[in-house]
Amino acid sequence: MFERFTDRARSVVKGARDEARAEGQRPVGTEHLLLAMLADGDSLAVRVLREAGVTADDLRARIQRHTAHTSTGLADADAAALREIGIDLAAIVARIEETFGPDALREAEPAPRRRWGRRRYAGGPFSARAKKVLELSLREALRLRHSHIGTEHILLGLLREGNGLAALVLTEAGVNLDDLRRRVETALRTAA
């Protein structure tokens, strides 16, 4: 499938892997694809995103809020959701530390790296949602009768998948996903 990707689209996929690595070897998620796309420069996808008021710094901050972990090991957004339904995390943490000792929830130190390879995830370097986005980018290119997959097709795939962290932070930033999709398709028609 990657043979159909333009150089820019390949660069976005590689950039997404770099984004994920910078965060500590997490699998590549939809948010990494979006951030790498915004770092691409002046592609059609980036122009449409900027016209919609999207900035890389704003999205990165939003992503950080969703992925930052508290002392409980949960992301801030998850901890807030539990508080909303009446779950007292402080009491749960206190009980766990009483039973298992102080810092029982603290993340273990990573094991020393093996010389013969990196830590690998069962699903490969991409999360299930990111894989779906890449598959959908191919489907979007085929639907539009394009023989290549560009950054605009990856963006359309992100929007079509619609449930990943990328779609969530775009929505939080005030972007209407359906409107953004229409803008991309209009820009593609205009560019043709």
TAVEN-V864713 format. One record per residue. N is the residue number from 1. PHI is phi in radians with two decimals (999 if undefined). OMEGA is omega as a letter, one per 20 degrees, with the letter a starting at -180 (* if undefined). NEAR is the number of other C-alpha atoms within 10 Angstrom. Layout:
# TAVEN-V864713
n={N/N}
phi={PHI/PHI}
omega={OMEGA/OMEGA}
near={NEAR/NEAR}
This chain:
# TAVEN-V864713
n={1/2/3/4/5/6/7/8/9/10/11/12/13/14/15/16/17/18/19/20/21/22/23/24/25/26/27/28/29/30/31/32/33/34/35/36/37/38/39/40/41/42/43/44/45/46/47/48/49/50/51/52/53/54/55/56/57/58/59/60/61/62/63/64/65/66/67/68/69/70/71/72/73/74/75/76/77/78/79/80/81/82/83/84/85/86/87/88/89/90/91/92/93/94/95/96/97/98/99/100/101/102/103/104/105/106/107/108/109/110/111/112/113/114/115/116/117/118/119/120/121/122/123/124/125/126/127/128/129/130/131/132/133/134/135/136/137/138/139/140/141/142/143/144/145/146/147/148/149/150/151/152/153/154/155/156/157/158/159/160/161/162/163/164/165/166/167/168/169/170/171/172/173/174/175/176/177/178/179/180/181/182/183/184/185/186/187/188/189/190/191/192}
phi={999/-1.17/-1.17/-1.48/-1.26/-1.22/-1.02/-1.13/-1.16/-1.09/-1.08/-1.13/-1.12/-1.14/-1.09/-1.13/-1.11/-1.14/-1.03/-1.14/-1.09/-1.10/-1.58/1.82/1.16/-1.25/-1.10/-1.17/-1.92/-1.06/-1.13/-1.21/-1.09/-1.13/-1.11/-1.16/-1.10/-1.18/-1.41/-1.14/2.02/-2.14/-1.43/-1.00/-1.07/-1.16/-1.06/-1.14/-1.10/-1.14/-1.09/-1.46/1.56/-1.52/-2.17/-1.08/-1.10/-1.11/-1.15/-1.07/-1.12/-1.13/-1.12/-0.98/-1.09/-1.41/-1.87/-1.16/-1.75/-1.54/-1.14/-1.51/1.55/-1.74/-1.19/-0.95/-1.11/-1.18/-1.09/-1.12/-1.11/-1.15/-1.07/-1.05/-1.71/1.57/-1.60/-1.58/-1.11/-1.05/-1.16/-1.17/-1.08/-1.04/-1.13/-1.13/-1.20/-1.14/-1.40/-1.90/1.77/-1.06/1.06/-1.11/-1.63/-1.14/-1.11/-1.15/-1.13/-1.10/-1.17/-1.00/-1.17/-1.35/-1.20/-1.60/2.97/-1.57/-1.12/-2.06/-1.69/-0.97/-1.58/1.50/-1.31/-1.92/-1.19/-1.05/-1.17/-1.14/-1.06/-1.10/-1.06/-1.15/-1.12/-1.17/-1.13/-1.11/-1.09/-1.14/-1.09/-1.14/-1.06/-1.50/1.06/-1.74/-1.57/-2.23/-2.08/-1.90/-1.08/-1.12/-1.27/-1.12/-1.08/-1.07/-1.12/-1.05/-1.23/-1.20/-1.10/1.16/-2.07/-1.41/-1.09/-1.06/-1.12/-1.09/-1.24/-1.11/-1.11/-1.07/-1.39/1.60/-1.56/-1.52/-1.10/-1.15/-1.13/-1.09/-1.04/-1.07/-1.08/-1.10/-1.12/-1.13/-1.09/-1.14/-1.13/-1.17/-1.26/-1.33}
omega={a/r/r/a/r/r/r/r/r/r/r/a/r/r/r/r/r/r/a/r/a/r/r/r/r/r/r/r/r/a/r/r/a/r/r/r/a/r/a/r/a/r/r/a/a/r/r/r/r/r/r/r/a/r/a/a/r/a/r/r/r/r/r/a/a/a/r/a/r/r/r/a/r/r/a/a/r/r/r/r/r/r/a/a/r/r/a/a/a/r/r/r/r/a/r/a/r/a/a/r/a/r/r/a/a/a/r/r/r/r/r/a/r/a/a/r/r/r/a/r/a/a/a/a/a/r/r/r/r/r/r/r/a/r/a/r/r/r/r/r/r/r/a/a/r/a/a/r/a/r/r/r/r/r/r/r/r/a/r/r/r/a/a/r/r/r/a/a/r/r/r/r/r/a/r/a/r/r/r/r/r/r/r/a/r/r/r/r/a/a/a/*}
near={8/13/9/15/20/14/14/16/24/17/17/24/25/16/21/26/21/15/21/20/15/10/12/8/16/17/23/26/23/28/25/28/28/28/21/22/27/23/16/17/12/12/17/18/24/23/17/21/21/14/12/17/12/18/16/17/11/14/20/16/12/18/19/13/14/17/16/13/15/13/14/17/13/14/17/18/15/16/17/14/12/13/12/10/8/9/13/12/15/11/10/12/17/13/12/15/14/11/10/11/11/12/13/14/14/11/10/8/6/6/6/6/9/8/6/5/7/9/10/11/12/9/10/11/19/22/17/15/19/25/17/17/26/25/15/21/27/25/17/20/20/14/9/13/9/14/11/16/25/24/27/25/29/27/28/27/24/28/22/18/20/19/12/17/20/25/21/17/21/25/13/12/16/11/17/14/18/12/11/19/19/12/17/22/17/13/16/15/10/8/8/6}
